[in-house]
Amino acid sequence: MNWLHELSYFAGGAFLANAVPHFVSGMSGRVFQSPFARPPGEGLSSSTVNVVWGFANFVVAYVLIARVGSFDLHATRDVAAAGAGVLLMGVIAARLFGRLHGGNSPA
């Protein structure tokens, strides 16, 4: 197995995780942080911008996971690489957005 394929699946997982909050917030009609806001990543972008940004992330995730190598849902190594990307991006997003919305406080 080519390690570059696993790296691609990892990155694809990260893009997949990043797509979800943008796309869902946009479809719900809510503003959300995006790289296009001022300041980037902290300011709020419109729901339309977030739908487009989320969709773009879905496309990149698809390319990195489904079009590189031969991703196999039954291959633990492939799924683990993509899952690690999802988990890492999820933790990074939780820490970043938790700082902005008070989600990093202990319960």
Backbone torsions as a table, in degrees:
resi	resn	phi	psi	omega
1	MET	NA	136.1	-179.7
2	ASN	-79.4	124.5	-178.4
3	TRP	-66.0	-23.3	176.4
4	LEU	-67.0	-30.9	175.5
5	HIS	-65.3	-43.1	179.1
6	GLU	-63.7	-39.3	177.0
7	LEU	-63.4	-39.7	177.3
8	SER	-64.2	-41.1	178.8
9	TYR	-65.6	-38.5	176.8
10	PHE	-60.6	-49.5	179.3
11	ALA	-63.9	-38.8	177.3
12	GLY	-61.8	-39.2	176.1
13	GLY	-62.7	-39.9	178.3
14	ALA	-64.4	-43.4	177.6
15	PHE	-65.2	-37.6	178.2
16	LEU	-62.2	-45.2	179.0
17	ALA	-64.1	-37.1	179.6
18	ASN	-70.8	-29.3	-178.6
19	ALA	-66.9	-38.5	-171.2
20	VAL	-59.7	-55.3	-176.2
21	PRO	-64.6	-35.5	179.1
22	HIS	-66.2	-48.4	-176.9
23	PHE	-65.6	-45.1	-178.7
24	VAL	-66.6	-44.0	177.9
25	SER	-60.5	-44.4	179.5
26	GLY	-63.2	-45.3	179.6
27	MET	-66.2	-25.9	178.0
28	SER	-82.9	-2.7	179.0
29	GLY	80.0	15.6	-178.9
30	ARG	-100.5	147.8	172.5
31	VAL	-75.1	156.6	-178.8
32	PHE	-157.4	157.1	177.2
33	GLN	-64.2	145.9	173.8
34	SER	-153.2	168.5	178.3
35	PRO	-68.4	-10.6	-176.7
36	PHE	-95.5	-3.3	-179.2
37	ALA	-83.6	171.2	175.4
38	ARG	-116.7	120.3	-11.8
39	PRO	-70.3	151.1	-177.2
40	PRO	-55.3	131.4	177.9
41	GLY	82.0	-11.5	-179.8
42	GLU	-119.4	-38.7	177.0
43	GLY	-72.4	169.2	-176.7
44	LEU	-100.1	140.6	175.1
45	SER	-111.4	157.6	-178.7
46	SER	-64.5	163.6	178.3
47	SER	-62.1	-36.4	179.7
48	THR	-65.2	-44.9	177.5
49	VAL	-58.9	-40.9	-178.8
50	ASN	-69.3	-35.9	175.4
51	VAL	-63.0	-46.3	-179.9
52	VAL	-63.9	-43.7	180.0
53	TRP	-65.4	-42.4	177.4
54	GLY	-62.5	-42.9	178.9
55	PHE	-63.4	-41.4	177.5
56	ALA	-60.2	-39.6	177.5
57	ASN	-66.3	-38.0	175.5
58	PHE	-61.1	-42.0	-179.8
59	VAL	-63.3	-45.7	179.0
60	VAL	-63.0	-42.4	177.9
61	ALA	-59.7	-43.8	178.3
62	TYR	-59.3	-47.3	-179.0
63	VAL	-61.4	-46.1	-176.8
64	LEU	-69.9	-29.7	-177.7
65	ILE	-95.3	-48.4	-171.1
66	ALA	-91.9	-20.1	-174.7
67	ARG	-108.9	-5.5	177.5
68	VAL	-106.0	127.3	-178.5
69	GLY	63.3	-146.2	177.8
70	SER	-137.3	80.8	-179.5
71	PHE	-56.8	132.1	-178.6
72	ASP	-126.0	117.1	178.7
73	LEU	-62.4	-16.9	179.1
74	HIS	-93.1	-6.0	179.1
75	ALA	-93.1	111.5	-177.3
76	THR	-55.0	-39.4	-178.1
77	ARG	-63.1	-43.0	179.2
78	ASP	-65.2	-47.7	-178.5
79	VAL	-66.9	-38.4	178.8
80	ALA	-64.1	-39.4	179.2
81	ALA	-64.2	-47.4	178.5
82	ALA	-65.4	-41.9	179.0
83	GLY	-62.9	-37.4	177.6
84	ALA	-64.8	-37.4	176.3
85	GLY	-65.1	-41.6	176.9
86	VAL	-61.9	-47.1	-178.1
87	LEU	-63.4	-47.0	-179.0
88	LEU	-62.4	-45.9	179.1
89	MET	-64.6	-37.2	177.9
90	GLY	-61.9	-44.4	179.4
91	VAL	-66.9	-42.5	178.3
92	ILE	-61.2	-45.8	179.9
93	ALA	-64.7	-40.7	179.3
94	ALA	-62.0	-42.1	179.8
95	ARG	-68.3	-44.3	-178.8
96	LEU	-65.8	-53.1	-176.4
97	PHE	-75.8	-26.7	174.1
98	GLY	-63.3	-35.3	176.5
99	ARG	-64.3	-36.6	-178.0
100	LEU	-81.2	-26.5	-173.9
101	HIS	-118.9	10.3	177.7
102	GLY	79.2	14.9	-178.1
103	GLY	-82.1	-3.6	179.8
104	ASN	-93.6	0.6	178.9
105	SER	-76.0	145.1	176.8
106	PRO	-66.8	147.3	-176.8
107	ALA	-71.7	NA	NA
